[in-house]
Amino acid sequence: MTTKYINQAEEARQRDFINTNQSLLKGRTHYYIQTFGCQLNDNDSEKLGGLLEAMGLKKANQPEEAQVILLNTCAIRENAVGRLFGNLGNLKSYREGQADVILGVCGCMMTQIQNVNRIKQSYPYVDLVFGPQDIYRFPELLNRVLLGSKRVYDVGGFDTVAENLPISRERKFRALVTIMYGCNNFCSYCVVPYARGRERSRPQGKILEELRTLAKEGYREIMLLGQNVNSYGKDLEAGPNQGDFTELLTQAAQIEGLERIRFMSSHPKDISTELIDTIARFPNIERHIHLALQSGSNPVLKAMNRKYTAEEFMDIVRYAREKVPGISITTDIIVGYPGETEEDFQETLKIVEEAAFDQAFTFQFSPRPGTKAYGLEEIPAEVMTDRFDRLVALQNANTLKSHEALVGESVEVLIEGLSDHTQDHFTGRDSANHLINFTIDDDTLDSLGLGQADWTRRGADLEGKMCRILIKDAKTFSLEGVLVEGKVY
C-alpha cells in the first residue's frame, strides 16, 4: 500500500470549508467531544477540537451545553462498544429536542460496517459518521450536514496522512504527538489493523519540526504515539533525514526545552537494545517502558501471533532493568484466550512474578468481529473470571511492593493539577510514570501568590510546573508525598 500525503491544495480546500462553516455555524456556540480508548484517540479528539475552534466554536464541559457533539469511538474491547451505544441512547432526547444540534460519531468503531449499520437502523438522529482517517476531511463532511444533507455517513480509506491540522491541546504541560498510524502485526485477537489500517509513518522532519515548535510554546512533556512505535520508519525510504524510532528518539531528546519525552507503545518483537541504551543515555527520556506481554505461555503467544517467546520477553526486561536503574515496566495481559489451559495461565503468573511489573492492565478475552480469534471456542466465564482475579491479586501485590521501595526517596514531579480524590492535595508523575499525590506547604503557596487563592486556581496555576517530592507512603495505585526544598519551578 502506498501512503498518500495530503497536499497543499487539499489543505487549502479544507481551510475553505472551515471559513464557510464559520458563517453556517452562527448561532451555534459550543462543541463537546467524548473520547473512548487510547491516547491515539485522545490526540484525534484534540485535532477535531482544533478544527471546531477554527470554525469559531468553544469547548463545552457537558454535551447538553453544546450544539456540535462528537463521540470518538474505540473498537478494541466489547465494553467500549456497549458504552458508545449507551451514550447514544442517552443523547436521544437532547438531540431530538434541539433542532440546531449536530450529533456525530467517529473513530475506530466506524470502520466496522456492522456498527455503521446499527447506527443507521437504530439511531436515526445521528447526523454524521466518519472514520479516524477522515479527520482532515471533517470540515468538508460537516459542511454537507450544515447545507442540509441528512445523515452524512462517509468512512474513507486508510492510506492517508495529513499534516498541519489545527489542534486544541487538552493539557497545557503535555503534548500528544502521533508519529505513525496503523499496525501491521495482525495479532489474532486485535482489531486495530482493520480499524486503523496498515502502518504509515510521518516523515521524521515533520515530527521534529512539530516538537521544536512545542518546546518553544512551553510544553515541558511530549508523548510520542503509535500502535507500535518500534516499527516507526520501516515504511519510509531511508535517507539522511529519516531513521528508525531510536534515531527519532535520539533527535527528540536533544531539542532544547523538552524536559520529558514519553512514548507509547512498544511491541516486544521489535524493541531493540539500542533503544534501551538511548533511554539510558538521555535523562529527559522517561524511565518507563510499556511492554505488552499478553501471555506468559509460548503456545498461547504463538496462537495470538505475537512473534516472540516468553524467554525473549524476559531477556528484554532484564536488559532494561540492568541498563536503566529504577526503570518502571508496565504491561498488558489478556486472560482466557481461547484454548488457554491452567498450565498456560500458570506460565503467565510465573512471568508476572519474575518480571515484577510496576503495573499491569489486565483484561478478560473479548472476541472482536473480523479477527482470527473471533468464533473460537471461549473459555468458560467462571474459569476466566477466577484466573483474572488471581492475576489481579498477584499484580496488585507486585505494584504495592514496587511502590513501597520508593518510600523515603525524593523524586522530581511534573504537576498535573489537583488530586481527583483529596481537595488539598496536588497530583503529578515522576519520570518513571508513577502517580504521586502530594501536599505543598502554606509558606510555598504564599511565596507563589496562591496563599489566599481557592483550590481550583491553585491547581490551574501550578499545572505544568515541577517540584521535588519526598515519598512518604505507598498505596497500590499511587504514592503519597510532601514538597521538599520549598520551591516550584
C-alpha positions in Angstrom: 0.0 0.0 0.0 1.3 3.5 -0.9 0.7 6.1 1.7 -0.9 9.3 0.4 0.2 12.5 2.0 -2.4 15.3 1.8 -1.0 18.1 -0.5 -1.2 21.8 -0.1 -4.2 22.0 -2.5 -6.2 19.7 -0.3 -5.2 21.6 2.8 -6.4 24.8 1.2 -9.6 23.2 0.2 -10.4 22.1 3.7 -9.5 25.6 5.0 -12.1 27.0 2.6 -14.7 24.7 4.3 -13.5 26.0 7.7 -14.1 29.5 6.6 -17.5 28.7 5.0 -18.6 26.8 8.1 -17.9 29.8 10.4 -20.9 31.5 8.8 -23.1 28.4 8.6 -22.4 27.7 12.3 -23.6 31.1 13.5 -26.0 30.7 16.4 -24.1 27.5 17.5 -21.5 28.4 20.1 -20.1 25.3 21.7 -18.8 21.8 20.9 -18.4 18.7 23.0 -16.2 15.7 22.2 -16.4 12.4 24.3 -13.4 10.2 23.7 -13.2 6.5 24.2 -10.0 4.4 24.1 -6.3 5.2 23.9 -4.0 8.2 23.7 -4.2 8.0 19.9 -7.9 8.6 20.2 -7.2 11.5 22.6 -4.9 13.0 20.0 -7.5 12.6 17.3 -10.0 14.4 19.5 -7.6 17.3 20.1 -7.4 17.7 16.3 -11.1 17.6 15.9 -11.3 20.2 18.7 -8.8 22.4 16.9 -10.8 22.2 13.7 -14.0 23.2 15.5 -12.3 26.1 17.3 -11.0 27.3 14.0 -14.7 27.4 12.9 -15.5 29.6 15.9 -16.9 27.2 18.5 -15.8 26.9 22.1 -15.4 23.8 24.1 -18.3 22.8 26.4 -18.0 20.9 29.7 -21.2 18.9 29.1 -22.9 17.6 25.9 -26.1 19.4 26.9 -24.2 22.7 26.6 -23.1 22.1 23.0 -24.6 22.3 19.5 -22.0 20.1 17.9 -21.4 16.8 19.7 -18.9 14.1 18.6 -18.4 10.7 20.1 -14.9 9.4 19.2 -15.0 5.7 19.5 -12.7 2.7 20.3 -13.2 -0.8 18.9 -10.7 -2.7 20.9 -13.0 -4.2 23.6 -16.6 -5.1 23.7 -17.3 -2.8 26.7 -16.3 0.2 24.7 -18.8 -0.7 22.1 -21.5 -1.0 24.7 -20.6 2.4 26.2 -20.9 4.1 22.8 -24.5 2.8 22.2 -25.4 3.6 25.8 -24.3 7.2 25.3 -26.1 7.5 22.0 -29.3 6.4 23.7 -28.8 8.9 26.5 -28.4 11.7 23.9 -31.6 10.9 22.0 -33.9 13.3 23.8 -31.5 16.2 23.7 -30.7 15.7 20.0 -34.3 15.4 19.0 -35.4 18.3 21.2 -32.8 20.7 19.7 -33.1 21.4 16.0 -29.7 23.1 15.8 -27.7 20.2 17.4 -25.5 18.2 15.2 -24.5 14.7 16.5 -21.6 12.8 15.0 -19.9 9.5 15.7 -16.3 8.9 14.5 -13.3 6.8 15.4 -12.3 3.2 15.1 -15.7 1.6 15.5 -16.9 3.4 12.4 -14.5 1.4 10.2 -16.6 -1.7 11.0 -19.7 -1.9 8.8 -21.8 -3.7 11.4 -21.5 -0.7 13.7 -22.4 1.8 11.0 -25.4 -0.3 10.0 -26.5 -0.5 13.6 -26.5 3.3 13.8 -28.4 3.6 10.6 -31.1 1.2 11.8 -31.4 2.1 15.4 -30.1 5.7 15.9 -31.6 7.8 13.0 -30.8 11.0 14.9 -27.1 10.6 14.3 -26.2 13.2 11.6 -22.6 12.4 10.8 -20.4 9.2 10.7 -16.7 9.1 9.7 -13.5 7.2 10.5 -10.2 8.1 12.2 -8.5 8.5 8.8 -11.1 11.2 7.8 -10.3 13.8 10.4 -8.6 16.1 7.8 -11.9 15.9 5.9 -14.1 16.8 8.9 -14.6 20.5 7.7 -16.0 19.2 4.4 -18.2 16.5 6.0 -19.6 19.0 8.5 -20.3 21.4 5.7 -22.5 18.8 4.0 -24.5 18.5 7.1 -24.8 22.3 7.6 -26.0 22.6 4.0 -28.9 20.2 4.6 -27.6 16.7 3.8 -29.2 14.2 6.0 -27.1 11.5 7.6 -23.7 12.0 6.1 -22.0 8.7 6.6 -18.7 8.8 4.8 -15.9 6.5 6.1 -12.8 6.7 3.8 -9.7 4.6 3.1 -6.7 4.0 5.4 -3.8 5.3 3.3 -3.8 9.0 4.1 -1.5 11.1 6.4 -2.5 14.7 6.9 -0.1 17.3 8.4 -0.8 20.9 9.5 -4.1 20.3 11.2 -5.1 22.8 13.9 -5.1 21.3 17.3 -6.6 22.1 20.8 -4.3 20.6 23.4 -6.0 19.1 26.3 -3.2 19.8 28.8 -1.0 22.8 28.9 2.1 20.9 30.1 1.9 17.8 27.8 1.5 17.5 24.1 0.5 14.3 22.4 2.3 13.7 19.1 1.3 10.9 16.8 4.4 9.7 14.9 2.7 6.8 13.0 -0.7 5.4 12.2 -2.0 1.8 11.9 -0.5 -1.6 12.6 1.0 -4.5 10.6 1.1 -7.1 13.3 -2.4 -8.8 13.0 -2.4 -10.2 16.5 -5.2 -12.8 16.3 -7.4 -11.0 18.9 -6.9 -7.4 17.8 -9.0 -5.3 15.5 -6.5 -2.4 15.1 -5.1 -3.3 11.7 -8.7 -3.5 10.4 -9.8 -0.3 12.2 -6.8 1.9 11.5 -5.1 0.3 8.5 -1.5 -0.5 7.8 1.5 1.2 9.3 2.1 4.7 8.0 4.9 6.8 9.5 5.1 10.5 9.4 8.4 11.9 8.0 11.0 12.4 10.7 11.5 16.1 9.6 7.8 16.9 10.1 7.8 15.3 13.6 10.9 17.1 14.7 9.6 20.4 13.4 6.4 19.9 15.5 8.5 19.0 18.6 10.6 22.1 18.2 7.5 24.3 17.9 6.0 22.6 21.0 9.2 23.2 23.0 9.1 26.9 22.0 5.5 27.1 23.1 6.4 25.9 26.6 5.3 22.3 26.6 7.6 20.5 29.0 6.5 17.0 28.3 5.6 15.3 25.0 4.3 11.8 24.3 5.2 10.1 21.0 2.3 7.9 19.9 1.9 4.9 17.7 0.3 1.5 17.9 3.9 0.2 17.8 6.4 3.0 17.9 9.3 0.5 17.5 8.1 0.0 13.9 8.4 3.7 13.1 10.1 4.5 9.8 10.1 1.0 8.4 7.6 2.0 5.7 9.6 5.1 4.7 12.5 5.4 2.3 15.8 5.5 4.1 17.8 8.7 3.8 19.9 11.3 5.7 16.8 12.9 7.2 14.9 9.7 8.0 15.7 7.0 10.5 14.1 4.4 12.8 12.5 5.1 16.2 15.8 5.0 18.1 17.1 7.7 15.7 13.9 9.8 16.1 14.1 9.5 19.9 17.7 10.5 19.9 17.0 13.6 17.9 14.0 14.5 20.0 16.0 14.2 23.2 18.4 16.9 22.0 15.7 19.5 21.5 16.1 22.3 24.0 13.2 22.7 26.3 11.8 19.2 26.1 12.2 18.1 29.7 10.3 14.8 29.4 9.8 12.6 26.4 7.4 9.7 26.8 6.3 7.1 24.2 3.5 4.5 23.8 3.5 1.6 22.9 6.4 -0.8 22.4 5.9 -4.2 20.8 8.3 -6.9 22.4 9.2 -8.3 19.0 10.5 -5.0 17.7 12.1 -3.3 20.7 15.9 -3.2 20.5 18.8 -3.0 22.9 19.8 0.2 21.1 16.5 1.8 22.1 17.1 0.9 25.8 20.6 2.2 25.5 19.2 5.5 24.2 16.9 5.7 27.2 19.9 5.3 29.5 21.8 7.9 27.6 19.4 10.8 27.8 17.9 11.8 31.2 14.9 13.6 29.7 13.6 10.3 28.2 11.2 8.7 30.6 12.4 5.9 32.8 9.4 3.8 31.8 8.5 1.3 29.1 5.1 -0.1 28.4 5.7 -3.5 27.0 2.7 -5.7 26.4 3.2 -9.3 27.5 -0.4 -10.5 26.8 0.5 -14.1 27.9 3.4 -15.9 29.5 2.7 -19.1 27.6 4.6 -19.8 24.4 1.8 -21.8 22.8 -0.7 -19.0 23.6 1.7 -16.4 22.3 2.0 -18.3 19.1 -1.8 -18.6 18.8 -2.0 -14.9 19.4 0.5 -14.3 16.6 2.7 -12.3 18.9 6.0 -13.4 17.3 8.1 -13.6 20.4 8.6 -16.1 23.2 8.3 -15.6 27.0 12.0 -16.2 27.2 12.7 -13.4 24.7 10.3 -11.1 26.6 12.2 -11.7 29.8 15.5 -11.0 28.1 14.2 -7.5 27.3 13.0 -6.9 30.8 16.4 -8.0 32.3 18.4 -5.8 29.9 16.2 -2.8 30.6 16.5 -3.2 34.4 20.3 -3.6 34.1 20.8 -0.6 31.8 18.3 1.8 33.3 18.3 1.5 37.1 14.8 2.3 38.5 13.0 1.9 35.2 9.3 1.3 35.5 7.9 -1.5 33.3 4.2 -1.8 32.7 2.3 -4.3 30.6 -0.9 -5.6 29.1 -2.2 -9.1 29.8 -5.1 -11.0 28.4 -6.7 -13.8 30.5 -8.7 -16.5 28.9 -7.6 -16.5 25.3 -9.4 -19.4 23.5 -7.5 -22.7 24.3 -5.6 -21.3 27.3 -5.1 -24.1 29.9 -4.5 -23.8 33.6 -0.9 -24.7 32.8 -0.7 -21.8 30.3 -2.1 -19.5 32.9 0.5 -20.6 35.4 3.2 -19.6 32.9 1.7 -16.1 32.8 1.7 -15.9 36.6 5.3 -17.0 36.6 6.3 -14.2 34.2 4.3 -11.7 36.2 6.2 -12.7 39.4 9.6 -12.7 37.7 9.2 -9.5 35.7 7.8 -7.6 38.8 5.8 -5.3 36.6 5.1 -1.9 38.2 1.6 -2.0 36.8 -0.4 -4.2 34.5 -3.5 -3.5 32.5 -5.4 -6.8 32.7 -8.3 -7.9 30.5 -10.5 -10.9 30.0 -10.5 -12.1 26.4 -13.0 -10.1 24.4 -13.9 -11.6 20.9 -13.8 -8.9 18.2 -15.6 -9.5 14.9 -13.2 -9.7 11.9 -10.2 -11.1 13.9 -8.9 -14.6 13.6 -9.8 -15.4 17.2 -13.4 -14.4 16.7 -15.7 -17.5 16.8 -13.1 -19.7 18.5 -14.5 -21.7 21.5 -14.2 -19.5 24.5 -13.0 -20.4 28.0 -16.0 -20.7 30.4 -16.8 -17.4 32.0 -16.3 -18.7 35.6 -12.9 -20.0 34.7 -11.8 -16.8 33.0 -13.0 -14.7 36.0 -11.2 -16.9 38.5 -8.0 -16.6 36.6 -8.5 -12.9 36.2 -9.0 -12.4 39.9 -5.8 -14.4 40.7 -3.8 -12.4 38.3 -5.1 -9.1 39.6 -4.3 -10.1 43.2 -0.7 -11.0 42.3 -0.1 -7.9 40.2 -1.6 -5.6 42.9 0.9 -7.2 45.4 3.7 -6.5 43.0 2.6 -2.9 42.4 2.4 -2.2 46.1 5.8 -3.8 46.7 7.4 -1.6 43.9 5.7 1.5 45.4 6.9 0.6 49.0 10.5 0.5 47.7 10.2 4.2 46.8 9.2 5.4 50.3 11.9 7.8 51.6 13.0 8.7 48.0 13.0 12.2 46.7 11.7 12.4 43.1 11.1 15.2 40.6 7.4 15.5 39.8 5.7 17.3 36.9 2.5 18.8 38.4 -0.7 17.9 36.6 -3.1 19.8 38.9 -5.3 18.9 41.8 -5.8 15.4 43.0 -9.1 13.9 42.0 -9.6 12.3 45.4 -8.4 14.8 48.0 -9.1 18.5 47.6 -6.0 19.8 49.4 -3.6 17.5 47.5 -1.9 18.0 44.2 -1.1 15.3 41.7 1.6 14.5 39.2 4.0 12.0 37.8 7.7 11.3 38.1 9.9 10.3 35.1 9.1 6.6 35.8 5.4 7.4 35.4 4.4 6.8 39.0 1.2 8.6 40.0 2.1 10.8 43.1 -0.4 12.7 45.2 1.3 15.3 47.5 0.9 18.4 49.6 2.5 21.8 49.3 3.2 23.8 52.5 1.5 27.1 53.2 4.7 29.1 53.0 5.4 27.9 49.5 1.9 28.6 48.4 2.2 32.1 49.9 5.5 32.7 48.0 3.8 31.7 44.8 1.0 34.2 45.5 -1.5 31.4 46.0 -1.9 31.6 49.7 -5.4 33.2 49.5 -6.4 31.5 46.3 -9.1 28.8 46.1 -8.0 25.3 45.3 -9.2 25.4 41.7 -7.0 28.4 40.9 -4.1 26.7 42.8 -4.4 23.6 40.7 -4.6 25.6 37.4 -1.7 27.9 38.3 0.6 25.0 39.3 -0.2 22.7 36.4 2.9 22.2 34.3 5.4 23.2 36.9 7.9 20.9 38.5 8.9 20.3 42.1 10.7 17.7 44.3 8.6 15.4 46.4 9.6 13.2 49.3 7.7 9.9 49.1 6.1 9.3 52.5 3.6 6.5 51.9 2.8 3.8 49.3 -0.6 2.7 48.1 -1.5 0.1 45.5 -2.4 2.6 42.8 -0.5 5.7 43.9 2.2 7.2 46.1 1.8 9.9 48.7 4.4 12.6 49.4 5.2 16.2 50.5 7.0 19.0 48.8 10.7 19.3 49.7 13.2 22.2 49.0 10.3 24.6 49.3 10.1 25.6 45.7 8.2 25.0 42.5 9.8 25.7 39.2 
